[in-house]
Amino acid sequence: MPLTQKERAQLRGWEKVVMEFPLALPSANRFMRLHWAARKKAIDESGLVVRATAKYHQYPSWDKVRHIEAVVRCKTRRRRDPMNYITPLDKLIVDPLVAMGIFPDDSELPVPQVCWEYGRGEGVAIIVTGRKKKKGGRKNG
């Protein structure tokens, strides 16, 4: 169905980018049950992978993020609770992107929408809709 004129006007100036990360995302239950040292190690290791992937693909920095969708790739079609993946998604992927300056502060980000893709191995694709930072220019505002 085509977009209405009002919807097109709302999206004017907004861009969509897909960022792929080769990480197996654990559920919040599994993540929070880890010993604190194991959880810290998982956060540090995933941070290295996220930073290396973002630098390699030269993902853009965002001035304003309107919508985040996370596509979690799984090998099996087991039933999963999307809300159980928001905390690990935030700690393992979003926090390193905030630390790199790709995303604005966490308090300014919308809660990600989580969905599944089965049978293509494991990994996470982050689909971001927002306004990119202008290079070398001042912020509007």
C-alpha positions as CSV (number, residue, x, y, z in Angstrom):
1,M,0.0,0.0,0.0
2,P,1.5,3.4,-0.9
3,L,2.3,5.9,1.7
4,T,0.0,8.9,2.2
5,Q,1.2,12.4,1.6
6,K,1.3,13.0,5.4
7,E,3.4,9.8,6.0
8,R,5.8,10.8,3.2
9,A,6.2,14.3,4.8
10,Q,6.9,12.7,8.2
11,L,9.7,10.5,6.7
12,R,11.3,13.3,4.7
13,G,14.9,13.7,5.9
14,W,14.9,10.3,7.7
15,E,17.2,7.6,6.5
16,K,17.2,3.8,7.0
17,V,20.4,1.8,7.5
18,V,20.9,-1.9,8.2
19,M,23.9,-2.7,10.5
20,E,24.9,-6.4,10.6
21,F,26.7,-8.0,13.6
22,P,28.0,-11.6,13.8
23,L,26.8,-12.2,17.4
24,A,24.7,-14.9,18.9
25,L,22.3,-12.9,21.2
26,P,21.4,-14.8,24.4
27,S,18.0,-14.3,26.1
28,A,17.9,-12.1,29.2
29,N,17.3,-15.2,31.3
30,R,20.5,-16.8,30.1
31,F,22.4,-13.5,30.2
32,M,21.4,-12.4,33.7
33,R,22.1,-15.9,35.1
34,L,25.7,-15.7,34.2
35,H,28.2,-15.1,37.0
36,W,29.1,-11.4,37.1
37,A,32.6,-12.1,35.8
38,A,31.3,-14.2,32.9
39,R,28.7,-11.5,32.1
40,K,31.4,-8.8,32.1
41,K,33.6,-11.0,29.8
42,A,30.6,-11.4,27.4
43,I,30.0,-7.6,27.4
44,D,33.7,-6.9,26.7
45,E,34.0,-9.5,24.0
46,S,30.8,-8.4,22.2
47,G,32.0,-4.8,22.5
48,L,35.2,-5.7,20.6
49,V,33.2,-7.4,17.8
50,V,30.6,-4.6,17.6
51,R,33.4,-1.9,17.4
52,A,35.4,-3.8,14.8
53,T,32.3,-4.5,12.7
54,A,31.2,-0.9,12.9
55,K,34.6,0.4,11.9
56,Y,35.0,-2.1,9.1
57,H,31.6,-1.3,7.5
58,Q,31.9,2.5,8.4
59,Y,28.5,2.7,9.9
60,P,27.3,6.3,10.1
61,S,26.8,8.3,13.3
62,W,23.2,9.3,14.1
63,D,22.0,12.7,15.3
64,K,18.5,11.5,16.0
65,V,17.2,7.9,16.1
66,R,13.5,7.5,15.4
67,H,13.1,3.7,15.3
68,I,15.3,0.7,16.0
69,E,14.4,-2.8,14.8
70,A,16.5,-5.8,15.7
71,V,16.3,-8.9,13.5
72,V,17.7,-11.8,15.6
73,R,18.8,-14.7,13.4
74,C,18.4,-18.1,15.0
75,K,19.2,-21.7,13.8
76,T,16.0,-23.2,15.3
77,R,12.3,-22.2,15.2
78,R,11.9,-22.4,19.0
79,R,9.3,-20.0,20.4
80,R,11.0,-17.0,22.0
81,D,9.8,-14.0,24.0
82,P,10.9,-10.7,22.2
83,M,11.1,-8.8,25.5
84,N,13.7,-11.3,26.8
85,Y,16.1,-10.0,24.2
86,I,16.0,-6.3,24.8
87,T,18.4,-6.2,27.8
88,P,21.1,-8.3,26.1
89,L,20.6,-6.3,22.9
90,D,21.2,-3.1,24.9
91,K,24.2,-4.3,26.8
92,L,25.9,-6.3,24.0
93,I,25.3,-4.1,20.9
94,V,23.7,-0.7,21.7
95,D,26.1,0.3,24.5
96,P,29.2,-0.2,22.4
97,L,27.6,1.9,19.6
98,V,26.8,4.6,22.1
99,A,30.4,4.5,23.4
100,M,31.7,4.9,19.8
101,G,29.4,7.9,19.2
102,I,27.4,6.1,16.5
103,F,24.2,6.4,18.5
104,P,23.2,9.3,20.8
105,D,22.9,8.7,24.5
106,D,20.8,5.7,25.6
107,S,18.2,8.0,27.2
108,E,17.4,9.4,23.8
109,L,16.9,6.0,22.0
110,P,13.6,4.3,21.4
111,V,13.0,0.8,22.8
112,P,14.0,-1.6,20.0
113,Q,11.5,-3.8,18.2
114,V,12.7,-7.4,18.2
115,C,11.8,-9.9,15.5
116,W,13.2,-13.3,14.3
117,E,14.6,-14.8,11.2
118,Y,15.2,-18.5,11.1
119,G,17.6,-20.8,9.4
120,R,20.3,-18.4,8.2
121,G,22.8,-19.0,11.0
122,E,23.2,-16.7,14.0
123,G,23.6,-13.0,14.2
124,V,21.8,-9.7,14.7
125,A,20.8,-7.1,12.1
126,I,20.0,-3.6,13.5
127,I,17.7,-1.6,11.2
128,V,17.9,2.1,12.2
129,T,15.7,4.9,11.0
130,G,16.9,8.4,11.9
131,R,18.9,11.4,10.9
132,K,22.6,11.0,10.3
133,K,25.1,13.5,11.8
134,K,26.4,16.0,9.3
135,K,30.1,15.7,8.8
136,G,32.1,18.8,9.8
137,G,29.0,20.9,10.3
138,R,27.1,22.3,13.3
139,K,24.1,20.6,14.8
140,N,20.8,22.1,13.8
141,G,18.9,23.3,16.8
